[in-house]
Amino acid sequence: MEETGEEPPTSAVLLDHCHFSQIVFNNMEKFYIPGGDIICHYTFSQHFIPRRKDWVGIFRVGWKTTREYYTFMWAVLPTDLNSKSSFQQQVQFKAYYLPKDDEYYQFCYVDQDGVVRGASVPFQFRPESEEDILVVSTQGEVEEIEQLNKELRQQNQELKDNCVNLQKQNSDMHGELQKTQDLQERLESLTEINKTLEQSVSVLKEENEGLKVQKDCWETELLQLKVQNQNVVSENEKMGVRLKNTLDHLDQLQAQISLREKEMEKLTQGDQDKAEQLEHLKKENEQLLLSLTKQREHQQKLEQTLEEMKQKETESARKHQELTRPRDKKATVEKQLVQEVERLKAKVEAGRACFIEKYKECQRLHKQIRQLKAAVLNQISDLMKRLDKNKFLYQELQKEKNRVEGEKDLLKRENERLLCYVCEDSDSDQLSNPAPVQEVVEENTGLIFGNPYSATQDTHVPSLPSIKKCPICHGVFPDDVKENIFEQHLQTHILDCPYCDEVFSEAERQVYDDHVFCHSL
C-alpha cells in the first residue's frame, strides 16, 4: 500500500447498488505465491471515465462495503482517454502489504465516490502444490492451438471492423434522416408563410379598394381643413391683438405702480418730517415742563418768602407798636408783596395754557400720520391685487396663444401632407406596392382632427370641432359666441376673496377656502 498516509475514499453503499461491469480484470491467476509482488491487470469499458481518486483494493470474499478493504493502490490516471492503449492499465502490489493467510480474496476497482465499478474472480495466497503443475503438451498440439488462436483473433478483428463500418453507416443514415426532417419542417413553414402572404394580399386588395372609395371624402376634408386653417389664422391674429392690448394695459399698470411707489416715498419722507417735528415738539414740551417745574419751585419760594414776610410783618408790627413806627411803611410793603404774587400766578397760568396747546397739536399730528399710513397701505394693497389679477390673466392668455400657435403649426403640417398625398394620388390611380399603403394607414395619434387615412375611419365626412376652447377647463365654444360670454366663463374660474379682494385660481380651491376661513376667525 502507498505510504502517503491518506485513506482512500469509501462509502457504505451495499453490493446491490454497485456496477461491476465497467471494469474487467484480466490475466487472473487462481492463486498467488506469498512473498512476491503481484501485478493486477484491468481494462476500462467505453462508457467509464476514470478520475484522480480512483483506487484498486484487495477485499476478502464476503465483504459488504468498500470500508472492508485489506490493502489498496491508487489507480493510474490515463493521459489520453482516446487511445486504445489507455483502456488497459495495471497496478503492482508489494509483497509486504499482501495477506498472509490462505483465505479467498478478490480485486475491486473503487471510484473516488466510494462506489465499486468492477470486481475480479476470487483467488488465494498459498504456495504452489503438485496438483497445480501444468501438463506439457506436444509440439504439434501447441502449434495447432496457436493456429486456432490466430484464426480466432482474425475473426475477432473482422467482426470488430464490421462493427465499426456498421456504426459509421448508422451515423450516416441518422444524419440523412435528420436532414430529411429539417427539409420537411422547412417545407411546412414555407407553406404556412405562403398562406399568410395570400391572406395579406387579399387584405391589401380590400384596403386598396377602401382607399379608392375614400379618395373623394379626403379631398372634401382637405378643403374643410383649408377653411379651418384660415379660421385659425384669423383667430390667431385676434388673440395677438388681445395679447398686445393686455401687454399695454400691463405696462400702464406698472407705470401706475411706479407712480404709487414714488408717492409712497414722498409720504414716507413726509412721515419722517412729521416725526422730526414731533420730536422737536416733544423736546419743547419737556422744556416747558422743566420751566413749569422751575416756576412752581419759584412760586413755592415766593410763598415761603411771603410767609416769612408775614411773620416779619407781625414781628415788625409788634416792634412797630413797641417803637411806634409809622403805619404807612407797612402798607406799602404789603402792597408790593401782593403784586409780586399776582404776577407770578399769571406767569404760571400762561405757561400751563401753552403746554396744553402744544400737547393738542402733537396729538393732531399723530392722528394725521396714522391716517396717511393707512391710506397709502390701502392703495398699495389695491394696486398689488390688480397687478396679481392682471398677471394671472396674462399667463392664461399666453398659454392660449401658445396653444393656438401649436394648433396652427399642426394644421399647416397636416395641410401640406394632405396636399402632397392628393398630388401623388392624382398621378397614379393604382397602388401596386403594399409597403407605401402600410405607411399611409399607420395611425398618427398626435393629430387633433384624427387620422384621415386610417382604414378603420368612417367614410362619411366628420364634423369639425371648434377651436375656441377655454384655456383652463378646455371647454369648447362655437365660433360665433359673444366675447363677453367667453370672458364671463373665464371669470368663473377665478376666485375673489370677499374680504381682501385677493385672487385665486379654480385649481387653488382649498387654499381659497382656508384663506376665507382665516378672515372669519
Secondary structure as a PSIPRED ss2 file (coil, helix, strand):
# PSIPRED VFORMAT (PSIPRED V4.0)

   1 M C   1.000  0.000  0.000
   2 E C   1.000  0.000  0.000
   3 E C   1.000  0.000  0.000
   4 T C   1.000  0.000  0.000
   5 G C   1.000  0.000  0.000
   6 E C   1.000  0.000  0.000
   7 E C   1.000  0.000  0.000
   8 P C   1.000  0.000  0.000
   9 P C   1.000  0.000  0.000
  10 T C   1.000  0.000  0.000
  11 S C   1.000  0.000  0.000
  12 A C   1.000  0.000  0.000
  13 V C   1.000  0.000  0.000
  14 L C   1.000  0.000  0.000
  15 L H   0.000  1.000  0.000
  16 D H   0.000  1.000  0.000
  17 H H   0.000  1.000  0.000
  18 C C   1.000  0.000  0.000
  19 H C   1.000  0.000  0.000
  20 F C   1.000  0.000  0.000
  21 S E   0.000  0.000  1.000
  22 Q C   1.000  0.000  0.000
  23 I E   0.000  0.000  1.000
  24 V E   0.000  0.000  1.000
  25 F E   0.000  0.000  1.000
  26 N E   0.000  0.000  1.000
  27 N C   1.000  0.000  0.000
  28 M C   1.000  0.000  0.000
  29 E C   1.000  0.000  0.000
  30 K C   1.000  0.000  0.000
  31 F E   0.000  0.000  1.000
  32 Y E   0.000  0.000  1.000
  33 I C   1.000  0.000  0.000
  34 P C   1.000  0.000  0.000
  35 G C   1.000  0.000  0.000
  36 G C   1.000  0.000  0.000
  37 D C   1.000  0.000  0.000
  38 I E   0.000  0.000  1.000
  39 I E   0.000  0.000  1.000
  40 C E   0.000  0.000  1.000
  41 H E   0.000  0.000  1.000
  42 Y E   0.000  0.000  1.000
  43 T E   0.000  0.000  1.000
  44 F E   0.000  0.000  1.000
  45 S C   1.000  0.000  0.000
  46 Q C   1.000  0.000  0.000
  47 H C   1.000  0.000  0.000
  48 F C   1.000  0.000  0.000
  49 I C   1.000  0.000  0.000
  50 P C   1.000  0.000  0.000
  51 R C   1.000  0.000  0.000
  52 R C   1.000  0.000  0.000
  53 K C   1.000  0.000  0.000
  54 D C   1.000  0.000  0.000
  55 W E   0.000  0.000  1.000
  56 V E   0.000  0.000  1.000
  57 G E   0.000  0.000  1.000
  58 I E   0.000  0.000  1.000
  59 F E   0.000  0.000  1.000
  60 R E   0.000  0.000  1.000
  61 V C   1.000  0.000  0.000
  62 G C   1.000  0.000  0.000
  63 W C   1.000  0.000  0.000
  64 K C   1.000  0.000  0.000
  65 T C   1.000  0.000  0.000
  66 T H   0.000  1.000  0.000
  67 R H   0.000  1.000  0.000
  68 E H   0.000  1.000  0.000
  69 Y E   0.000  0.000  1.000
  70 Y E   0.000  0.000  1.000
  71 T E   0.000  0.000  1.000
  72 F E   0.000  0.000  1.000
  73 M E   0.000  0.000  1.000
  74 W E   0.000  0.000  1.000
  75 A C   1.000  0.000  0.000
  76 V C   1.000  0.000  0.000
  77 L C   1.000  0.000  0.000
  78 P C   1.000  0.000  0.000
  79 T C   1.000  0.000  0.000
  80 D C   1.000  0.000  0.000
  81 L C   1.000  0.000  0.000
  82 N C   1.000  0.000  0.000
  83 S C   1.000  0.000  0.000
  84 K H   0.000  1.000  0.000
  85 S H   0.000  1.000  0.000
  86 S H   0.000  1.000  0.000
  87 F H   0.000  1.000  0.000
  88 Q E   0.000  0.000  1.000
  89 Q E   0.000  0.000  1.000
  90 Q E   0.000  0.000  1.000
  91 V E   0.000  0.000  1.000
  92 Q E   0.000  0.000  1.000
  93 F E   0.000  0.000  1.000
  94 K C   1.000  0.000  0.000
  95 A H   0.000  1.000  0.000
  96 Y H   0.000  1.000  0.000
  97 Y H   0.000  1.000  0.000
  98 L C   1.000  0.000  0.000
  99 P C   1.000  0.000  0.000
 100 K C   1.000  0.000  0.000
 101 D C   1.000  0.000  0.000
 102 D C   1.000  0.000  0.000
 103 E C   1.000  0.000  0.000
 104 Y E   0.000  0.000  1.000
 105 Y E   0.000  0.000  1.000
 106 Q E   0.000  0.000  1.000
 107 F E   0.000  0.000  1.000
 108 C E   0.000  0.000  1.000
 109 Y E   0.000  0.000  1.000
 110 V E   0.000  0.000  1.000
 111 D C   1.000  0.000  0.000
 112 Q C   1.000  0.000  0.000
 113 D C   1.000  0.000  0.000
 114 G C   1.000  0.000  0.000
 115 V C   1.000  0.000  0.000
 116 V E   0.000  0.000  1.000
 117 R E   0.000  0.000  1.000
 118 G E   0.000  0.000  1.000
 119 A E   0.000  0.000  1.000
 120 S C   1.000  0.000  0.000
 121 V C   1.000  0.000  0.000
 122 P C   1.000  0.000  0.000
 123 F E   0.000  0.000  1.000
 124 Q E   0.000  0.000  1.000
 125 F E   0.000  0.000  1.000
 126 R C   1.000  0.000  0.000
 127 P C   1.000  0.000  0.000
 128 E C   1.000  0.000  0.000
 129 S C   1.000  0.000  0.000
 130 E H   0.000  1.000  0.000
 131 E H   0.000  1.000  0.000
 132 D H   0.000  1.000  0.000
 133 I C   1.000  0.000  0.000
 134 L C   1.000  0.000  0.000
 135 V C   1.000  0.000  0.000
 136 V C   1.000  0.000  0.000
 137 S C   1.000  0.000  0.000
 138 T C   1.000  0.000  0.000
 139 Q H   0.000  1.000  0.000
 140 G H   0.000  1.000  0.000
 141 E H   0.000  1.000  0.000
 142 V H   0.000  1.000  0.000
 143 E H   0.000  1.000  0.000
 144 E H   0.000  1.000  0.000
 145 I H   0.000  1.000  0.000
 146 E H   0.000  1.000  0.000
 147 Q H   0.000  1.000  0.000
 148 L H   0.000  1.000  0.000
 149 N H   0.000  1.000  0.000
 150 K H   0.000  1.000  0.000
 151 E H   0.000  1.000  0.000
 152 L H   0.000  1.000  0.000
 153 R H   0.000  1.000  0.000
 154 Q H   0.000  1.000  0.000
 155 Q H   0.000  1.000  0.000
 156 N H   0.000  1.000  0.000
 157 Q H   0.000  1.000  0.000
 158 E H   0.000  1.000  0.000
 159 L H   0.000  1.000  0.000
 160 K H   0.000  1.000  0.000
 161 D H   0.000  1.000  0.000
 162 N H   0.000  1.000  0.000
 163 C H   0.000  1.000  0.000
 164 V H   0.000  1.000  0.000
 165 N H   0.000  1.000  0.000
 166 L H   0.000  1.000  0.000
 167 Q H   0.000  1.000  0.000
 168 K H   0.000  1.000  0.000
 169 Q H   0.000  1.000  0.000
 170 N H   0.000  1.000  0.000
 171 S H   0.000  1.000  0.000
 172 D H   0.000  1.000  0.000
 173 M H   0.000  1.000  0.000
 174 H H   0.000  1.000  0.000
 175 G H   0.000  1.000  0.000
 176 E H   0.000  1.000  0.000
 177 L H   0.000  1.000  0.000
 178 Q H   0.000  1.000  0.000
 179 K H   0.000  1.000  0.000
 180 T H   0.000  1.000  0.000
 181 Q H   0.000  1.000  0.000
 182 D H   0.000  1.000  0.000
 183 L H   0.000  1.000  0.000
 184 Q H   0.000  1.000  0.000
 185 E H   0.000  1.000  0.000
 186 R H   0.000  1.000  0.000
 187 L H   0.000  1.000  0.000
 188 E H   0.000  1.000  0.000
 189 S H   0.000  1.000  0.000
 190 L H   0.000  1.000  0.000
 191 T H   0.000  1.000  0.000
 192 E H   0.000  1.000  0.000
 193 I H   0.000  1.000  0.000
 194 N H   0.000  1.000  0.000
 195 K H   0.000  1.000  0.000
 196 T H   0.000  1.000  0.000
 197 L H   0.000  1.000  0.000
 198 E H   0.000  1.000  0.000
 199 Q H   0.000  1.000  0.000
 200 S H   0.000  1.000  0.000
 201 V H   0.000  1.000  0.000
 202 S H   0.000  1.000  0.000
 203 V H   0.000  1.000  0.000
 204 L H   0.000  1.000  0.000
 205 K H   0.000  1.000  0.000
 206 E H   0.000  1.000  0.000
 207 E H   0.000  1.000  0.000
 208 N H   0.000  1.000  0.000
 209 E H   0.000  1.000  0.000
 210 G H   0.000  1.000  0.000
 211 L H   0.000  1.000  0.000
 212 K H   0.000  1.000  0.000
 213 V H   0.000  1.000  0.000
 214 Q C   1.000  0.000  0.000
 215 K H   0.000  1.000  0.000
 216 D H   0.000  1.000  0.000
 217 C H   0.000  1.000  0.000
 218 W H   0.000  1.000  0.000
 219 E H   0.000  1.000  0.000
 220 T H   0.000  1.000  0.000
 221 E H   0.000  1.000  0.000
 222 L H   0.000  1.000  0.000
 223 L H   0.000  1.000  0.000
 224 Q H   0.000  1.000  0.000
 225 L H   0.000  1.000  0.000
 226 K H   0.000  1.000  0.000
 227 V H   0.000  1.000  0.000
 228 Q H   0.000  1.000  0.000
 229 N H   0.000  1.000  0.000
 230 Q H   0.000  1.000  0.000
 231 N H   0.000  1.000  0.000
 232 V H   0.000  1.000  0.000
 233 V H   0.000  1.000  0.000
 234 S H   0.000  1.000  0.000
 235 E H   0.000  1.000  0.000
 236 N H   0.000  1.000  0.000
 237 E H   0.000  1.000  0.000
 238 K H   0.000  1.000  0.000
 239 M H   0.000  1.000  0.000
 240 G H   0.000  1.000  0.000
 241 V H   0.000  1.000  0.000
 242 R H   0.000  1.000  0.000
 243 L H   0.000  1.000  0.000
 244 K H   0.000  1.000  0.000
 245 N H   0.000  1.000  0.000
 246 T H   0.000  1.000  0.000
 247 L H   0.000  1.000  0.000
 248 D H   0.000  1.000  0.000
 249 H H   0.000  1.000  0.000
 250 L H   0.000  1.000  0.000
 251 D H   0.000  1.000  0.000
 252 Q H   0.000  1.000  0.000
 253 L H   0.000  1.000  0.000
 254 Q H   0.000  1.000  0.000
 255 A H   0.000  1.000  0.000
 256 Q H   0.000  1.000  0.000
 257 I H   0.000  1.000  0.000
 258 S H   0.000  1.000  0.000
 259 L H   0.000  1.000  0.000
 260 R H   0.000  1.000  0.000
 261 E H   0.000  1.000  0.000
 262 K H   0.000  1.000  0.000
 263 E H   0.000  1.000  0.000
 264 M H   0.000  1.000  0.000
 265 E H   0.000  1.000  0.000
 266 K H   0.000  1.000  0.000
 267 L H   0.000  1.000  0.000
 268 T H   0.000  1.000  0.000
 269 Q H   0.000  1.000  0.000
 270 G H   0.000  1.000  0.000
 271 D H   0.000  1.000  0.000
 272 Q H   0.000  1.000  0.000
 273 D H   0.000  1.000  0.000
 274 K H   0.000  1.000  0.000
 275 A H   0.000  1.000  0.000
 276 E H   0.000  1.000  0.000
 277 Q H   0.000  1.000  0.000
 278 L H   0.000  1.000  0.000
 279 E H   0.000  1.000  0.000
 280 H H   0.000  1.000  0.000
 281 L H   0.000  1.000  0.000
 282 K H   0.000  1.000  0.000
 283 K H   0.000  1.000  0.000
 284 E H   0.000  1.000  0.000
 285 N H   0.000  1.000  0.000
 286 E H   0.000  1.000  0.000
 287 Q H   0.000  1.000  0.000
 288 L H   0.000  1.000  0.000
 289 L H   0.000  1.000  0.000
 290 L H   0.000  1.000  0.000
 291 S H   0.000  1.000  0.000
 292 L H   0.000  1.000  0.000
 293 T H   0.000  1.000  0.000
 294 K H   0.000  1.000  0.000
 295 Q H   0.000  1.000  0.000
 296 R H   0.000  1.000  0.000
 297 E H   0.000  1.000  0.000
 298 H H   0.000  1.000  0.000
 299 Q H   0.000  1.000  0.000
 300 Q H   0.000  1.000  0.000
 301 K H   0.000  1.000  0.000
 302 L H   0.000  1.000  0.000
 303 E H   0.000  1.000  0.000
 304 Q H   0.000  1.000  0.000
 305 T H   0.000  1.000  0.000
 306 L H   0.000  1.000  0.000
 307 E H   0.000  1.000  0.000
 308 E H   0.000  1.000  0.000
 309 M H   0.000  1.000  0.000
 310 K H   0.000  1.000  0.000
 311 Q H   0.000  1.000  0.000
 312 K H   0.000  1.000  0.000
 313 E H   0.000  1.000  0.000
 314 T H   0.000  1.000  0.000
 315 E H   0.000  1.000  0.000
 316 S H   0.000  1.000  0.000
 317 A H   0.000  1.000  0.000
 318 R H   0.000  1.000  0.000
 319 K H   0.000  1.000  0.000
 320 H H   0.000  1.000  0.000
 321 Q H   0.000  1.000  0.000
 322 E H   0.000  1.000  0.000
 323 L H   0.000  1.000  0.000
 324 T C   1.000  0.000  0.000
 325 R C   1.000  0.000  0.000
 326 P C   1.000  0.000  0.000
 327 R C   1.000  0.000  0.000
 328 D H   0.000  1.000  0.000
 329 K H   0.000  1.000  0.000
 330 K H   0.000  1.000  0.000
 331 A H   0.000  1.000  0.000
 332 T H   0.000  1.000  0.000
 333 V H   0.000  1.000  0.000
 334 E H   0.000  1.000  0.000
 335 K H   0.000  1.000  0.000
 336 Q H   0.000  1.000  0.000
 337 L H   0.000  1.000  0.000
 338 V H   0.000  1.000  0.000
 339 Q H   0.000  1.000  0.000
 340 E H   0.000  1.000  0.000
 341 V H   0.000  1.000  0.000
 342 E H   0.000  1.000  0.000
 343 R H   0.000  1.000  0.000
 344 L H   0.000  1.000  0.000
 345 K H   0.000  1.000  0.000
 346 A H   0.000  1.000  0.000
 347 K H   0.000  1.000  0.000
 348 V H   0.000  1.000  0.000
 349 E H   0.000  1.000  0.000
 350 A H   0.000  1.000  0.000
 351 G H   0.000  1.000  0.000
 352 R H   0.000  1.000  0.000
 353 A H   0.000  1.000  0.000
 354 C H   0.000  1.000  0.000
 355 F H   0.000  1.000  0.000
 356 I H   0.000  1.000  0.000
 357 E H   0.000  1.000  0.000
 358 K H   0.000  1.000  0.000
 359 Y H   0.000  1.000  0.000
 360 K H   0.000  1.000  0.000
 361 E H   0.000  1.000  0.000
 362 C H   0.000  1.000  0.000
 363 Q H   0.000  1.000  0.000
 364 R H   0.000  1.000  0.000
 365 L H   0.000  1.000  0.000
 366 H H   0.000  1.000  0.000
 367 K H   0.000  1.000  0.000
 368 Q H   0.000  1.000  0.000
 369 I H   0.000  1.000  0.000
 370 R H   0.000  1.000  0.000
 371 Q H   0.000  1.000  0.000
 372 L H   0.000  1.000  0.000
 373 K H   0.000  1.000  0.000
 374 A H   0.000  1.000  0.000
 375 A H   0.000  1.000  0.000
 376 V H   0.000  1.000  0.000
 377 L H   0.000  1.000  0.000
 378 N H   0.000  1.000  0.000
 379 Q H   0.000  1.000  0.000
 380 I H   0.000  1.000  0.000
 381 S H   0.000  1.000  0.000
 382 D H   0.000  1.000  0.000
 383 L H   0.000  1.000  0.000
 384 M H   0.000  1.000  0.000
 385 K H   0.000  1.000  0.000
 386 R H   0.000  1.000  0.000
 387 L H   0.000  1.000  0.000
 388 D H   0.000  1.000  0.000
 389 K H   0.000  1.000  0.000
 390 N H   0.000  1.000  0.000
 391 K H   0.000  1.000  0.000
 392 F H   0.000  1.000  0.000
 393 L H   0.000  1.000  0.000
 394 Y H   0.000  1.000  0.000
 395 Q H   0.000  1.000  0.000
 396 E H   0.000  1.000  0.000
 397 L H   0.000  1.000  0.000
 398 Q H   0.000  1.000  0.000
 399 K H   0.000  1.000  0.000
 400 E H   0.000  1.000  0.000
 401 K H   0.000  1.000  0.000
 402 N H   0.000  1.000  0.000
 403 R H   0.000  1.000  0.000
 404 V H   0.000  1.000  0.000
 405 E H   0.000  1.000  0.000
 406 G H   0.000  1.000  0.000
 407 E H   0.000  1.000  0.000
 408 K H   0.000  1.000  0.000
 409 D H   0.000  1.000  0.000
 410 L H   0.000  1.000  0.000
 411 L H   0.000  1.000  0.000
 412 K H   0.000  1.000  0.000
 413 R H   0.000  1.000  0.000
 414 E H   0.000  1.000  0.000
 415 N H   0.000  1.000  0.000
 416 E H   0.000  1.000  0.000
 417 R H   0.000  1.000  0.000
 418 L H   0.000  1.000  0.000
 419 L H   0.000  1.000  0.000
 420 C H   0.000  1.000  0.000
 421 Y H   0.000  1.000  0.000
 422 V H   0.000  1.000  0.000
 423 C H   0.000  1.000  0.000
 424 E H   0.000  1.000  0.000
 425 D H   0.000  1.000  0.000
 426 S H   0.000  1.000  0.000
 427 D H   0.000  1.000  0.000
 428 S C   1.000  0.000  0.000
 429 D C   1.000  0.000  0.000
 430 Q C   1.000  0.000  0.000
 431 L C   1.000  0.000  0.000
 432 S C   1.000  0.000  0.000
 433 N C   1.000  0.000  0.000
 434 P H   0.000  1.000  0.000
 435 A H   0.000  1.000  0.000
 436 P H   0.000  1.000  0.000
 437 V H   0.000  1.000  0.000
 438 Q H   0.000  1.000  0.000
 439 E H   0.000  1.000  0.000
 440 V H   0.000  1.000  0.000
 441 V C   1.000  0.000  0.000
 442 E C   1.000  0.000  0.000
 443 E C   1.000  0.000  0.000
 444 N C   1.000  0.000  0.000
 445 T C   1.000  0.000  0.000
 446 G C   1.000  0.000  0.000
 447 L C   1.000  0.000  0.000
 448 I C   1.000  0.000  0.000
 449 F C   1.000  0.000  0.000
 450 G C   1.000  0.000  0.000
 451 N C   1.000  0.000  0.000
 452 P C   1.000  0.000  0.000
 453 Y C   1.000  0.000  0.000
 454 S C   1.000  0.000  0.000
 455 A C   1.000  0.000  0.000
 456 T C   1.000  0.000  0.000
 457 Q C   1.000  0.000  0.000
 458 D C   1.000  0.000  0.000
 459 T C   1.000  0.000  0.000
 460 H C   1.000  0.000  0.000
 461 V C   1.000  0.000  0.000
 462 P C   1.000  0.000  0.000
 463 S C   1.000  0.000  0.000
 464 L C   1.000  0.000  0.000
 465 P C   1.000  0.000  0.000
 466 S C   1.000  0.000  0.000
 467 I C   1.000  0.000  0.000
 468 K E   0.000  0.000  1.000
 469 K E   0.000  0.000  1.000
 470 C C   1.000  0.000  0.000
 471 P C   1.000  0.000  0.000
 472 I C   1.000  0.000  0.000
 473 C C   1.000  0.000  0.000
 474 H C   1.000  0.000  0.000
 475 G C   1.000  0.000  0.000
 476 V E   0.000  0.000  1.000
 477 F E   0.000  0.000  1.000
 478 P C   1.000  0.000  0.000
 479 D C   1.000  0.000  0.000
 480 D C   1.000  0.000  0.000
 481 V C   1.000  0.000  0.000
 482 K C   1.000  0.000  0.000
 483 E H   0.000  1.000  0.000
 484 N H   0.000  1.000  0.000
 485 I H   0.000  1.000  0.000
 486 F H   0.000  1.000  0.000
 487 E H   0.000  1.000  0.000
 488 Q H   0.000  1.000  0.000
 489 H H   0.000  1.000  0.000
 490 L H   0.000  1.000  0.000
 491 Q H   0.000  1.000  0.000
 492 T H   0.000  1.000  0.000
 493 H C   1.000  0.000  0.000
 494 I E   0.000  0.000  1.000
 495 L E   0.000  0.000  1.000
 496 D E   0.000  0.000  1.000
 497 C C   1.000  0.000  0.000
 498 P C   1.000  0.000  0.000
 499 Y C   1.000  0.000  0.000
 500 C C   1.000  0.000  0.000
 501 D C   1.000  0.000  0.000
 502 E C   1.000  0.000  0.000
 503 V E   0.000  0.000  1.000
 504 F E   0.000  0.000  1.000
 505 S E   0.000  0.000  1.000
 506 E H   0.000  1.000  0.000
 507 A H   0.000  1.000  0.000
 508 E H   0.000  1.000  0.000
 509 R H   0.000  1.000  0.000
 510 Q H   0.000  1.000  0.000
 511 V H   0.000  1.000  0.000
 512 Y H   0.000  1.000  0.000
 513 D H   0.000  1.000  0.000
 514 D H   0.000  1.000  0.000
 515 H H   0.000  1.000  0.000
 516 V H   0.000  1.000  0.000
 517 F H   0.000  1.000  0.000
 518 C H   0.000  1.000  0.000
 519 H H   0.000  1.000  0.000
 520 S H   0.000  1.000  0.000
 521 L C   1.000  0.000  0.000
